């Protein structure tokens, strides 16, 4: 789910569609001016260890997962990895600082229109799953204000917001998930 624009037909929305939309924007800029080179957009990646890899790739941009997990112990004593608010908040801040300090040929995308006009590589920050939101929907605006532009409802397994691909029964959005989508649309 993109936090930057309302999305209709949520069940059909994917990172691939977002990448295709951004690529179409770049292609439109290319056709408007032959001087603008046509570049590609990667639908999902992570920040590379070597900043020069971003320049060598020659991408217009890429979606970059910056979510982090923390080790937590459940009420039953079982230890698991969860994308907590605190872990994701720290990882989002760290990614932005790292991009600004070490990636001179890249920038954090705040608005998709910049991908067509900025010659650097645009990095669209995302979290894979809504776990970091918990039940506090004000965190959507909080993360958006910091630079997060994509928030997947789930990753591999069901959560409080919706059903996921590895579950035997597909359940769709929960009531909290519907509220979150409405808030995402409002928080643009």
N, C-alpha and C positions, 0 to 999 in steps of 0.2 A: 504494500500500500504506500503510495507516495503521499507525503505530508504537504507537498507543494501545490497540488492541484486536485480538484475533485475527480474521482474516477467513477465512471458508470460501468455497470457490468462487472462487478468485482470478481466474480468467479472466473472471468476470463483474463484478468489482469495478471501479468507476470513481469519479472525483471526483463525478459526478452522483449516484451512489448514496450517497456520504458526505453530500453536501448534502441529499439527500432524507431521510436518517436524522436529520440534525440538525434539519431542518425538522419532521419528525415529532415529535421531542422537544419542540420549541417549541410545536407544535400541541397536544401532550398537556398541556403546562403551561397553554396558553390555555384548553383545555376544562376543566381543573381549577379555573381561576380566571378569571372573566369580566373581572377587572380587568387581566389581563395581555394587552397587545395582541399580536395575531398578526403576526409579522414574517417577512421572507424571509431566505434564506441564499444567497449567491452561490457557485457551485461552483468558480470559478477567477478570480483577479484578481492585481493587483500593488498595492503601496502607492501611493496617489495622491500627487501632489506637494502638493496642497492638503489639509491635514488636515480642514478643514471639509466636504470632499466626503464623508467617512465619515459624519459626523453627518447631512448632507442626504440621504444614501441611505436612511437609516432601516432598515438591515439588522440582523438579529440577529447576523450574522457573515458572514465570507467566507474562502475558502481563498486564501492569499497566497504566491505563489512568491517566495522570497528567494534562490534560487541565483544564483550569479554565475559567469561564465566568465573564464578567464585565457588569454592567448595563449601557446601552447607550440609548440616546434619538435620535430617527430618525428625519429626516427633517419635518415629519408630526406631531412631538411632542410625538409620541408613544414611550413608554419605553419598552425595550426588553433586553434580556440577550444574549451576543455575546462573543464568544471565541476570544478576541482581542489579538493582538501581545503582548502588554504589560502584560496582565493578564497571558497569557500562558508562556511568558518568565520568569516572576516571579515564576510561579508555577513549571516550569521545574527546575529552580535553587533550589527552596525550597525542592522539592522532592529528588533531588540528595544529598543535604546537609543532609536531614533527614535520608535517607537510609544509608549514610556513618556514621552518628553519632549515630543512634539508632537501626540499624538492623545489628548486628554483624554476623548473619548467612545468610546474603544476600549481593548481589553486583549488580551494574548497568551493564547490558549486553552491551558490545560494539561490540561483534562479536559472532555469534551463536555457533561457535565451542567451546566456553568456557563452555557452558551448559553441554556438555558431560564430560568435564574434571575437572570442579570446583565443589567440594562437597557442596558448599553453594547454596542457592536459587538465581537463576539469575532473575533479574527484567528487563524486556524489556519495555522501556518507550514509550508511545504513546500519540497522540492527537486524539480525535474523531472529525474529520472534519478539513478542510483546512482554516477555517476562519482566523486563526492567520497569515496565509501567505499573506492575502490581494491579491494585484496584484504584489507584490515584490518577484519574484521567488528566489532571493538571500537569502531569509529567510530560504529556504529549507536547504542549506548548513550551514547556521548559526545554526539552531536547530540541525542538524545532528552533527555538531562539538561539541555541548554541551551534546550529549548523546541520543537524540531522535532517535528511530529506526523504529517506525511505525507511519504513518500518514494516517488516513482514508481520503478518498476524501470527503465524506459527512457523516453526521450523520443521522438524520431523514428527513431532508428537503433539497430541491435543494439549491445549492450555486453557486458561480461563477465558480466552478471547475467541477460540475457534478450534475446529477440527483440522487434523493434519494428514499428510499423505501416508504415513506408516501405520495408521490406525486401520483396523479391519472394517470398521463402520465409519463412513464419512458423515460428519455431523454438521458441518458448516459453521457459520458465526453463532456465537452465544449471545444472550442479551447484552453482556458487557462488551462483546466484540462489536455489536451494532452501535452501542453508545460510543465506543472508541472511534469507529469509522465516521460517525456524525461529528465528533469532536475534531478529527483530523481535517475534515472538510471545512470546519469553522476556523481552524487554526492556521490557515494559509497565510 
